[in-house]
Amino acid sequence: MPQCPYEVVYLRPTGEEMLAKYSPHLQALKYKHTFHSTDQLKTIYERVLKAKKTKMKDGLVEGGYYYRSELFQPTDPKKHKTKFPWPKLLQDS
């Protein structure tokens, strides 16, 4: 992808139980719910998006982790490893 401004894709599986707790404002935005749980989303992300769990925690009480998609391949895969500010996101757990 020539001149792609994005270097990597990170995901945070957030299921319906967490959206109800932390994002009540979504009702006002007419958010379309899928009713997937966080565990179901983790499985979907791992199988469909080839996401890998990183060592970077999300900071919530539940202690979830960010995932990095292996499907997205930037122009230069080594380029982001030296300048990205959160190296834990680049490390698999």
Z-matrix of the N, CA and C atoms (Angstrom, degrees):
N
C 1 1.442
C 2 1.526 1 108.30
N 3 1.277 2 117.75 1 93.31
C 4 1.455 3 119.33 2 -178.31
C 5 1.527 4 112.57 3 -62.58
N 6 1.315 5 115.24 4 137.92
C 7 1.464 6 124.42 5 178.13
C 8 1.535 7 113.28 6 58.25
N 9 1.295 8 116.62 7 30.90
C 10 1.469 9 120.89 8 176.05
C 11 1.530 10 108.51 9 -73.43
N 12 1.337 11 118.35 10 125.29
C 13 1.463 12 119.80 11 -178.15
C 14 1.530 13 113.31 12 -77.27
N 15 1.319 14 117.61 13 -11.81
C 16 1.464 15 121.13 14 -177.25
C 17 1.516 16 109.84 15 -99.28
N 18 1.323 17 114.81 16 141.59
C 19 1.454 18 119.34 17 -176.61
C 20 1.521 19 113.68 18 -111.88
N 21 1.321 20 116.63 19 -25.59
C 22 1.460 21 120.44 20 -177.50
C 23 1.529 22 108.27 21 -158.34
N 24 1.339 23 116.39 22 155.96
C 25 1.465 24 120.93 23 179.81
C 26 1.530 25 108.19 24 -119.06
N 27 1.348 26 115.43 25 124.44
C 28 1.459 27 121.67 26 177.01
C 29 1.520 28 109.71 27 -112.80
N 30 1.314 29 115.47 28 144.49
C 31 1.462 30 122.17 29 -177.72
C 32 1.519 31 109.25 30 -127.40
N 33 1.299 32 116.30 31 151.35
C 34 1.464 33 122.04 32 173.41
C 35 1.517 34 106.73 33 -129.74
N 36 1.345 35 117.79 34 102.21
C 37 1.456 36 119.57 35 178.71
C 38 1.530 37 110.55 36 -59.61
N 39 1.310 38 116.15 37 118.90
C 40 1.462 39 121.66 38 -178.72
C 41 1.519 40 108.17 39 -132.09
N 42 1.315 41 115.89 40 101.01
C 43 1.454 42 121.68 41 -177.23
C 44 1.518 43 113.36 42 -81.28
N 45 1.310 44 114.03 43 178.59
C 46 1.460 45 121.83 44 -175.88
C 47 1.527 46 112.32 45 -59.21
N 48 1.344 47 117.58 46 -36.17
C 49 1.473 48 119.86 47 -178.83
C 50 1.533 49 111.12 48 -66.03
N 51 1.319 50 116.75 49 -33.43
C 52 1.467 51 119.84 50 178.76
C 53 1.526 52 111.38 51 -81.15
N 54 1.312 53 117.34 52 -35.92
C 55 1.470 54 119.94 53 178.05
C 56 1.528 55 110.72 54 -63.05
N 57 1.327 56 116.36 55 -40.59
C 58 1.462 57 120.15 56 179.09
C 59 1.532 58 111.29 57 -63.52
N 60 1.324 59 116.40 58 -34.65
C 61 1.459 60 121.22 59 -176.91
C 62 1.538 61 112.56 60 -81.09
N 63 1.331 62 117.25 61 -44.05
C 64 1.457 63 121.36 62 -171.76
C 65 1.532 64 114.88 63 -104.54
N 66 1.311 65 118.03 64 -11.39
C 67 1.469 66 119.50 65 -174.44
C 68 1.526 67 113.01 66 -133.85
N 69 1.320 68 118.32 67 58.07
C 70 1.468 69 119.23 68 179.49
C 71 1.530 70 112.64 69 -65.64
N 72 1.329 71 117.15 70 -19.99
C 73 1.464 72 121.14 71 -179.89
C 74 1.528 73 112.45 72 -66.12
N 75 1.328 74 118.30 73 -16.53
C 76 1.463 75 120.31 74 -178.66
C 77 1.526 76 112.43 75 -63.97
N 78 1.328 77 117.75 76 -26.35
C 79 1.469 78 120.27 77 177.08
C 80 1.524 79 110.64 78 -62.12
N 81 1.313 80 116.94 79 -40.15
C 82 1.465 81 120.75 80 179.63
C 83 1.529 82 111.41 81 -68.35
N 84 1.322 83 116.43 82 -25.29
C 85 1.461 84 121.20 83 -179.39
C 86 1.532 85 112.78 84 -90.62
N 87 1.341 86 116.13 85 3.29
C 88 1.465 87 122.95 86 -178.59
C 89 1.537 88 111.84 87 56.51
N 90 1.309 89 115.14 88 43.73
C 91 1.458 90 122.51 89 178.03
C 92 1.520 91 110.08 90 -62.75
N 93 1.318 92 116.77 91 132.94
C 94 1.466 93 121.30 92 179.11
C 95 1.531 94 108.45 93 -86.73
N 96 1.301 95 116.64 94 111.21
C 97 1.463 96 122.27 95 -177.26
C 98 1.520 97 110.69 96 -79.04
N 99 1.343 98 115.82 97 142.27
C 100 1.458 99 120.93 98 175.70
C 101 1.529 100 111.03 99 -101.20
N 102 1.320 101 116.08 100 -17.53
C 103 1.462 102 123.80 101 179.10
C 104 1.527 103 113.13 102 65.03
N 105 1.335 104 117.11 103 25.15
C 106 1.458 105 121.04 104 172.73
C 107 1.525 106 109.05 105 -83.34
N 108 1.315 107 115.94 106 144.49
C 109 1.466 108 119.70 107 174.31
C 110 1.529 109 108.41 108 -82.33
N 111 1.319 110 116.31 109 167.16
C 112 1.463 111 120.91 110 178.41
C 113 1.520 112 110.47 111 -61.69
N 114 1.319 113 117.67 112 -41.33
C 115 1.469 114 120.75 113 179.10
C 116 1.525 115 111.62 114 -63.89
N 117 1.326 116 117.20 115 -38.67
C 118 1.463 117 119.92 116 176.91
C 119 1.527 118 110.78 117 -64.16
N 120 1.328 119 116.56 118 -40.86
C 121 1.467 120 120.29 119 179.61
C 122 1.528 121 111.26 120 -65.72
N 123 1.317 122 117.37 121 -38.11
C 124 1.466 123 119.87 122 176.92
C 125 1.529 124 110.20 123 -58.71
N 126 1.311 125 116.10 124 -45.31
C 127 1.459 126 120.74 125 179.40
C 128 1.524 127 111.21 126 -63.65
N 129 1.323 128 116.81 127 -44.01
C 130 1.467 129 121.34 128 178.83
C 131 1.528 130 110.11 129 -61.93
N 132 1.320 131 117.44 130 -46.69
C 133 1.465 132 121.43 131 -178.96
C 134 1.530 133 110.67 132 -61.69
N 135 1.336 134 116.43 133 -41.92
C 136 1.464 135 119.94 134 -178.86
C 137 1.524 136 111.99 135 -67.63
N 138 1.315 137 117.37 136 -41.29
C 139 1.466 138 120.71 137 -176.44
C 140 1.521 139 113.47 138 -81.74
N 141 1.313 140 116.98 139 -45.63
C 142 1.456 141 120.80 140 -173.87
C 143 1.525 142 112.46 141 -86.22
N 144 1.336 143 116.77 142 -44.90
C 145 1.465 144 121.11 143 -176.46
C 146 1.525 145 113.04 144 -95.79
N 147 1.348 146 116.41 145 0.39
C 148 1.472 147 121.54 146 -178.20
C 149 1.522 148 110.91 147 53.81
N 150 1.329 149 115.95 148 42.26
C 151 1.463 150 121.74 149 -178.48
C 152 1.523 151 110.24 150 -80.64
N 153 1.319 152 114.90 151 142.64
C 154 1.463 153 121.58 152 177.07
C 155 1.515 154 108.64 153 -115.85
N 156 1.308 155 115.20 154 137.82
C 157 1.461 156 121.08 155 177.81
C 158 1.528 157 108.84 156 -68.75
N 159 1.331 158 116.90 157 134.47
C 160 1.460 159 121.01 158 178.37
C 161 1.528 160 109.60 159 -101.44
N 162 1.301 161 117.06 160 177.32
C 163 1.466 162 121.70 161 178.02
C 164 1.526 163 112.29 162 -86.42
N 165 1.327 164 117.64 163 -3.73
C 166 1.469 165 121.99 164 -176.38
C 167 1.527 166 110.55 165 -84.22
N 168 1.341 167 116.55 166 117.99
C 169 1.467 168 121.21 167 177.25
C 170 1.519 169 110.30 168 -81.10
N 171 1.330 170 115.49 169 157.12
C 172 1.462 171 120.17 170 -177.52
C 173 1.523 172 113.42 171 -83.95
N 174 1.323 173 118.21 172 -13.31
C 175 1.459 174 121.07 173 177.95
C 176 1.517 175 114.40 174 88.95
N 177 1.306 176 118.78 175 -3.34
C 178 1.459 177 121.21 176 177.46
C 179 1.520 178 110.10 177 -81.42
N 180 1.306 179 116.40 178 165.42
C 181 1.461 180 121.97 179 -179.88
C 182 1.531 181 110.72 180 -60.55
N 183 1.327 182 117.21 181 -36.51
C 184 1.465 183 121.54 182 -178.01
C 185 1.527 184 112.02 183 -67.71
N 186 1.317 185 117.27 184 -20.93
C 187 1.462 186 120.76 185 175.47
C 188 1.509 187 115.24 186 71.46
N 189 1.320 188 118.19 187 43.01
C 190 1.460 189 120.99 188 176.84
C 191 1.518 190 111.27 189 -77.43
N 192 1.306 191 115.58 190 169.94
C 193 1.462 192 121.66 191 -179.24
C 194 1.519 193 110.56 192 -120.18
N 195 1.318 194 114.66 193 157.35
C 196 1.454 195 120.43 194 172.24
C 197 1.523 196 108.93 195 -82.70
N 198 1.325 197 115.83 196 153.08
C 199 1.455 198 122.39 197 177.12
C 200 1.521 199 108.38 198 -119.43
N 201 1.322 200 116.16 199 149.19
C 202 1.465 201 122.36 200 178.55
C 203 1.527 202 108.50 201 -115.84
N 204 1.317 203 117.17 202 127.39
C 205 1.460 204 121.27 203 -179.64
C 206 1.523 205 110.41 204 -77.28
N 207 1.324 206 115.68 205 129.84
C 208 1.461 207 121.08 206 177.85
C 209 1.532 208 111.36 207 -87.75
N 210 1.315 209 118.32 208 -10.23
C 211 1.460 210 120.88 209 -179.24
C 212 1.516 211 112.84 210 -74.46
N 213 1.319 212 117.31 211 -32.97
C 214 1.452 213 120.47 212 -178.49
C 215 1.524 214 109.12 213 -79.40
N 216 1.308 215 116.37 214 120.79
C 217 1.454 216 121.69 215 179.57
C 218 1.523 217 109.12 216 -117.94
N 219 1.330 218 117.75 217 108.08
C 220 1.460 219 119.91 218 179.07
C 221 1.530 220 110.83 219 -68.97
N 222 1.309 221 115.57 220 172.56
C 223 1.464 222 120.87 221 -179.67
C 224 1.525 223 111.17 222 -55.89
N 225 1.303 224 117.34 223 -45.64
C 226 1.457 225 122.14 224 179.00
C 227 1.526 226 108.60 225 -126.58
N 228 1.336 227 119.38 226 97.36
C 229 1.467 228 121.86 227 -175.13
C 230 1.525 229 114.68 228 -58.40
N 231 1.319 230 118.72 229 -26.76
C 232 1.465 231 120.91 230 -178.79
C 233 1.526 232 112.09 231 -83.49
N 234 1.302 233 117.19 232 -14.29
C 235 1.457 234 121.90 233 -174.04
C 236 1.533 235 113.00 234 -60.87
N 237 1.323 236 118.62 235 -42.82
C 238 1.462 237 121.32 236 -173.90
C 239 1.521 238 113.64 237 -78.35
N 240 1.304 239 119.68 238 -17.76
C 241 1.462 240 120.99 239 -174.62
C 242 1.531 241 112.94 240 -67.84
N 243 1.297 242 118.99 241 -27.77
C 244 1.462 243 119.75 242 -176.74
C 245 1.517 244 112.89 243 -91.06
N 246 1.325 245 119.37 244 -24.05
C 247 1.460 246 118.81 245 -174.88
C 248 1.523 247 114.51 246 -113.04
N 249 1.329 248 118.52 247 -4.79
C 250 1.449 249 119.71 248 -178.01
C 251 1.518 250 109.51 249 -73.70
N 252 1.339 251 119.27 250 132.00
C 253 1.460 252 121.06 251 -171.38
C 254 1.533 253 115.98 252 -72.85
N 255 1.329 254 119.10 253 -14.71
C 256 1.464 255 120.27 254 -178.62
C 257 1.516 256 109.26 255 -117.47
N 258 1.315 257 119.21 256 84.32
C 259 1.462 258 119.84 257 -176.10
C 260 1.518 259 113.89 258 -62.86
N 261 1.329 260 119.26 259 -23.96
C 262 1.457 261 120.15 260 179.15
C 263 1.529 262 111.59 261 -63.51
N 264 1.337 263 116.77 262 -27.30
C 265 1.451 264 120.04 263 177.61
C 266 1.523 265 111.66 264 -67.37
N 267 1.299 266 117.49 265 -21.11
C 268 1.446 267 121.27 266 -178.34
C 269 1.531 268 111.82 267 -91.50
N 270 1.307 269 117.57 268 -4.01
C 271 1.458 270 121.48 269 -176.98
C 272 1.521 271 110.93 270 -106.42
N 273 1.319 272 116.00 271 130.12
C 274 1.459 273 120.13 272 175.55
C 275 1.518 274 109.08 273 -74.29
N 276 1.335 275 116.00 274 149.32
C 277 1.469 276 118.06 275 -179.68
C 278 1.507 277 111.31 276 -90.48
